[in-house]
Amino acid sequence: MKKPTDITVTMSADYRQFIEELKARVTAARISAARAVNNDAILLYWDIGRGIVEKQQSLGWGDAVVEIVAADLRRAFPGMRGFSPDSVWRMRQFYSEYADSEFLEQAVPEFRKLNGFLEQSVPETASTGAALCKIEFLSKLVNELLIRIPWGHHVEILKKVKAPVAGTFYSLLAFYNRENILEFSRLEFSLTRLARA
């Protein structure tokens, strides 16, 4: 049997199908890798924000510590992006906004609607275990919902949405639709106005 030439192989339907399958696998792997990086970045940013807030509360550190942390992280990791003072402030805000009691009051009922999400995590009334339940809720919130939303979407939500109910809405919208949050920002004015009413 005669061996096909390179040109003959590349022109065959089998080869084109093979290349399309390889391209699909490469694309899927790239998307999977990007999601994994986003997930780890969200967890890192949450931990940095939480750490700053907790140290400020327990040790009385002032707001200047955010700038100091940013400078120290940039010195420690000179090749990495994402540790500018604005970015570290955003990490602190990310934790503070989602851990805020007002946000949680709005979010818990909505998140309970998500296919069993948080069925038992948050008590209906305050109790001695409420603080532990809040920690469990936040852990579940971050690990099951927030990591699925790209960091850029979180940044847009944090920049533009001031009312907790609106933030909940945009987070859920980004989660369900996986659309660019900028598409939904045109709804912000009316939604924020409703939230303040």
QUICOR-V78328 format. One record per residue. RES is the residue in one small letter. PSI is psi in radians with two decimals (none if undefined). OMEGA is omega in whole degrees, 0 to 359 (* if undefined). NEAR is the number of other C-alpha atoms within 8 Angstrom. Layout:
res:RES psi:PSI omega:OMEGA near:NEAR
res:RES psi:PSI omega:OMEGA near:NEAR
This chain:
res:m psi:2.39 omega:183 near:2
res:k psi:2.35 omega:180 near:3
res:k psi:2.31 omega:181 near:4
res:p psi:2.62 omega:177 near:6
res:t psi:2.89 omega:180 near:6
res:d psi:-0.73 omega:181 near:6
res:i psi:-0.70 omega:179 near:6
res:t psi:-0.74 omega:180 near:8
res:v psi:-0.87 omega:184 near:9
res:t psi:-0.34 omega:179 near:8
res:m psi:-0.19 omega:184 near:8
res:s psi:2.67 omega:178 near:8
res:a psi:-0.64 omega:179 near:6
res:d psi:-0.74 omega:180 near:6
res:y psi:-0.78 omega:180 near:10
res:r psi:-0.70 omega:178 near:10
res:q psi:-0.74 omega:178 near:8
res:f psi:-0.78 omega:179 near:8
res:i psi:-0.73 omega:178 near:8
res:e psi:-0.71 omega:178 near:8
res:e psi:-0.74 omega:178 near:8
res:l psi:-0.74 omega:179 near:8
res:k psi:-0.69 omega:178 near:8
res:a psi:-0.71 omega:179 near:8
res:r psi:-0.72 omega:178 near:8
res:v psi:-0.79 omega:179 near:8
res:t psi:-0.79 omega:179 near:8
res:a psi:-0.72 omega:179 near:8
res:a psi:-0.68 omega:179 near:8
res:r psi:-0.73 omega:179 near:8
res:i psi:-0.76 omega:178 near:8
res:s psi:-0.75 omega:179 near:8
res:a psi:-0.72 omega:179 near:8
res:a psi:-0.70 omega:178 near:8
res:r psi:-0.74 omega:179 near:9
res:a psi:-0.74 omega:178 near:8
res:v psi:-0.78 omega:178 near:8
res:n psi:-0.79 omega:180 near:12
res:n psi:-0.84 omega:180 near:10
res:d psi:-0.67 omega:179 near:9
res:a psi:-0.76 omega:179 near:9
res:i psi:-0.78 omega:179 near:11
res:l psi:-0.71 omega:178 near:11
res:l psi:-0.84 omega:182 near:8
res:y psi:-0.67 omega:176 near:10
res:w psi:-0.83 omega:181 near:12
res:d psi:-0.71 omega:178 near:8
res:i psi:-0.83 omega:178 near:11
res:g psi:-0.79 omega:179 near:16
res:r psi:-0.78 omega:180 near:11
res:g psi:-0.76 omega:179 near:8
res:i psi:-0.85 omega:181 near:11
res:v psi:-0.80 omega:181 near:10
res:e psi:-0.72 omega:178 near:8
res:k psi:-0.67 omega:177 near:10
res:q psi:-0.70 omega:181 near:11
res:q psi:-0.76 omega:185 near:8
res:s psi:-0.54 omega:184 near:6
res:l psi:-0.03 omega:178 near:6
res:g psi:0.37 omega:178 near:7
res:w psi:2.51 omega:180 near:9
res:g psi:-3.07 omega:181 near:6
res:d psi:-0.44 omega:182 near:7
res:a psi:-0.38 omega:181 near:7
res:v psi:-0.50 omega:180 near:9
res:v psi:-0.79 omega:179 near:11
res:e psi:-0.67 omega:180 near:10
res:i psi:-0.77 omega:177 near:8
res:v psi:-0.78 omega:180 near:9
res:a psi:-0.80 omega:180 near:12
res:a psi:-0.75 omega:180 near:11
res:d psi:-0.69 omega:178 near:8
res:l psi:-0.68 omega:177 near:9
res:r psi:-0.67 omega:177 near:11
res:r psi:-0.70 omega:182 near:7
res:a psi:-0.54 omega:183 near:6
res:f psi:1.21 omega:187 near:7
res:p psi:-0.45 omega:181 near:6
res:g psi:-0.15 omega:183 near:4
res:m psi:2.46 omega:173 near:7
res:r psi:2.85 omega:173 near:5
res:g psi:0.07 omega:180 near:6
res:f psi:0.48 omega:175 near:12
res:s psi:2.82 omega:177 near:10
res:p psi:-0.73 omega:178 near:10
res:d psi:-0.73 omega:180 near:7
res:s psi:-0.74 omega:180 near:9
res:v psi:-0.65 omega:173 near:16
res:w psi:-0.71 omega:180 near:10
res:r psi:-0.64 omega:177 near:10
res:m psi:-0.74 omega:178 near:12
res:r psi:-0.77 omega:179 near:14
res:q psi:-0.70 omega:179 near:10
res:f psi:-0.88 omega:179 near:13
res:y psi:-0.85 omega:185 near:11
res:s psi:-0.76 omega:182 near:11
res:e psi:-0.82 omega:184 near:8
res:y psi:-0.35 omega:178 near:9
res:a psi:-0.10 omega:182 near:9
res:d psi:2.41 omega:182 near:8
res:s psi:-0.67 omega:180 near:6
res:e psi:-0.73 omega:176 near:7
res:f psi:-0.79 omega:183 near:14
res:l psi:-0.66 omega:178 near:10
res:e psi:-0.66 omega:179 near:8
res:q psi:-0.66 omega:189 near:11
res:a psi:-0.70 omega:186 near:10
res:v psi:-0.89 omega:179 near:10
res:p psi:-0.65 omega:180 near:8
res:e psi:-0.76 omega:182 near:9
res:f psi:-0.44 omega:177 near:9
res:r psi:-0.41 omega:180 near:11
res:k psi:-0.23 omega:185 near:8
res:l psi:1.43 omega:173 near:7
res:n psi:0.94 omega:177 near:5
res:g psi:0.04 omega:179 near:7
res:f psi:2.19 omega:176 near:8
res:l psi:0.54 omega:181 near:11
res:e psi:-0.83 omega:186 near:7
res:q psi:0.07 omega:191 near:5
res:s psi:-0.53 omega:185 near:9
res:v psi:2.20 omega:181 near:12
res:p psi:2.66 omega:179 near:9
res:e psi:-0.58 omega:180 near:4
res:t psi:2.80 omega:180 near:4
res:a psi:2.49 omega:177 near:7
res:s psi:3.12 omega:180 near:6
res:t psi:-0.45 omega:180 near:5
res:g psi:0.16 omega:184 near:7
res:a psi:-0.67 omega:180 near:10
res:a psi:-0.74 omega:178 near:7
res:l psi:-0.72 omega:178 near:7
res:c psi:-0.65 omega:178 near:11
res:k psi:-0.74 omega:178 near:10
res:i psi:-0.77 omega:178 near:8
res:e psi:-0.73 omega:178 near:10
res:f psi:-0.84 omega:181 near:11
res:l psi:-0.71 omega:178 near:10
res:s psi:-0.78 omega:180 near:8
res:k psi:-0.70 omega:178 near:10
res:l psi:-0.84 omega:181 near:9
res:v psi:-0.85 omega:187 near:10
res:n psi:-0.39 omega:182 near:9
res:e psi:-0.33 omega:183 near:8
res:l psi:-1.02 omega:189 near:10
res:l psi:-0.58 omega:180 near:10
res:i psi:-0.29 omega:180 near:13
res:r psi:-0.17 omega:180 near:10
res:i psi:2.19 omega:181 near:12
res:p psi:2.57 omega:182 near:8
res:w psi:-0.70 omega:179 near:9
res:g psi:-0.61 omega:177 near:6
res:h psi:-0.72 omega:177 near:12
res:h psi:-0.76 omega:181 near:11
res:v psi:-0.79 omega:179 near:9
res:e psi:-0.74 omega:178 near:10
res:i psi:-0.82 omega:182 near:12
res:l psi:-0.62 omega:180 near:12
res:k psi:-0.71 omega:193 near:7
res:k psi:-0.37 omega:187 near:8
res:v psi:2.13 omega:184 near:11
res:k psi:-0.45 omega:182 near:9
res:a psi:2.31 omega:182 near:9
res:p psi:-0.69 omega:181 near:10
res:v psi:-0.62 omega:178 near:10
res:a psi:-0.70 omega:177 near:13
res:g psi:-0.71 omega:177 near:13
res:t psi:-0.80 omega:180 near:12
res:f psi:-0.88 omega:182 near:8
res:y psi:-0.66 omega:178 near:11
res:s psi:-0.80 omega:179 near:12
res:l psi:-0.69 omega:179 near:8
res:l psi:-0.80 omega:179 near:9
res:a psi:-0.68 omega:181 near:13
res:f psi:-0.86 omega:184 near:10
res:y psi:-0.72 omega:188 near:6
res:n psi:-0.35 omega:181 near:6
res:r psi:0.60 omega:179 near:8
res:e psi:2.91 omega:175 near:6
res:n psi:2.12 omega:185 near:8
res:i psi:-0.39 omega:178 near:11
res:l psi:-0.51 omega:178 near:8
res:e psi:-0.52 omega:184 near:7
res:f psi:-0.16 omega:184 near:9
res:s psi:-0.36 omega:178 near:8
res:r psi:-0.36 omega:178 near:7
res:l psi:-0.17 omega:188 near:7
res:e psi:-0.79 omega:185 near:11
res:f psi:-0.93 omega:183 near:7
res:s psi:-0.67 omega:180 near:7
res:l psi:-0.75 omega:180 near:9
res:t psi:-0.68 omega:177 near:12
res:r psi:-0.73 omega:177 near:8
res:l psi:-0.70 omega:182 near:7
res:a psi:-0.54 omega:180 near:9
res:r psi:-0.32 omega:183 near:6
res:a psi:none omega:* near:4
